[in-house]
Amino acid sequence: QVQLVESGGGLVQPGGSLRLACVASGRTFSLYVMGWYRQAPGKQRELVATISSGGSTNYADSVVCRFTISRDNAENTVYLQMNSLKSEDTAVYYCKAEHTWSRSSYWGQGTQVTVSS
């Protein structure tokens, strides 16, 4: 069982930046593909970015060149640096961990990001 706790959300003006963090419990963090997803009101949850155990990254087209996902395996933490934020980035952001071999997956409870002037 893996528990994920997100932090770093909040209210920011358009063009601003935020950094989200997700801390995972357990001793096998490096074996998980970590991801950030988001869900806006009335919309389905969508992929934002993922990072493999080896550090390979993948981004949604809507966030390329604005968001950066990274991980610190020593601290069991995955980050999402969000720059040049737009109103359409407003959503609840969720952290997900998926085991590389078993594909078992776990979700955090989410953190609200609101981009508004």
N, C-alpha and C positions, 0 to 999 in steps of 0.2 A: 504494500500500500504506500502510495506517495501522496503527501499533502502539499498543496501549492498555495502560497500566499502572495497576492499581488499588492503593489503599492505604487504611489507616484502619480495617480490620476488627479484631476482637478479642473479648474476653469482657467482658460488661457485665451488671449486675444488672437485673432487671425494673424498668421505670420510668426507666431511665437513658437516656443519649444517646450517639450516635456520629456522626462525620462521615466519610463516605467521599469519596475523591477519585479521579479518573481522569484521567491525563495522556495526551494524544494526540500522536503524532509528526506531522510534516507541516505544510504552510503553508496548508491550506484548511480548517481546523477549523470555521470559521464556516459552511461549506456542508453540514455534517453535522447530522442529527437525532441527538441523543445520548440514550441510555437506560440505565436500570438495571434489571436483571432478577435474579431469585434462584431458587435451586434447593435445596430441602430434601431430606434423605435420603429416597429412595423416592418422590419426587414429580417432576412435570415442571417444567421451567424456566418461570417465570411473569414477566409484566411487573410492574414496580414503579412506574416513572415514566419519562416521556420529556419532552424539551424540544427544541423546534424551533430552527432557526437564528435565528428572530426572537424567541425567548423564550417561545413558547406552551407551556404545560405540560399534562400529562395524568397522572393517578394511578390506581392500582388502588384499588378501594373500601376494601380492607383497610388502606390506609396514609393515606388522606385525613385531613388535619388533624393528622397526626403526622409525616409525612415532607415534606421540601421539596427539590426538585431545582433546581439553578441552574448557570449556566455563566459562565466568564470566557474570552471569545474571545481576549483578549490573551495569556492564559497557557495556551491550549489545554487547559483543564481544565473538567471537569464535576464537580459536587459532589452528594452526597446527605446532607442533614442528617436524622438519624433521632432523634426524640424519643419519649418514653413507650414505650420498647421493651417488647415482650412476648415470651414464650417462643416463640410461633409465628412470630416474625420470624427465628428461628434458621435460617440458610441460608448457602450460598455466594452472594455477590453479584457479578454480572458487569456490566461496562460494555460497551455496544454503540454503535458508530457506523454510521449509515446515510446514504449520500450522498443529498442532496435530489433530484438529477436521475437519476443512474444506478442508484440503489438498491443499489449495492455496499455490503456490510456487513462489519464487522469486530468481533471479540470480544476482550475482555481475558481473562486467565487466571483471574480471580476472587479474591475476598478473603473469608475466613470471618468470619461474624458469629455469635456465640453469646450468647444471652440466657439467663442462668441464675443462680440464687442459690446 
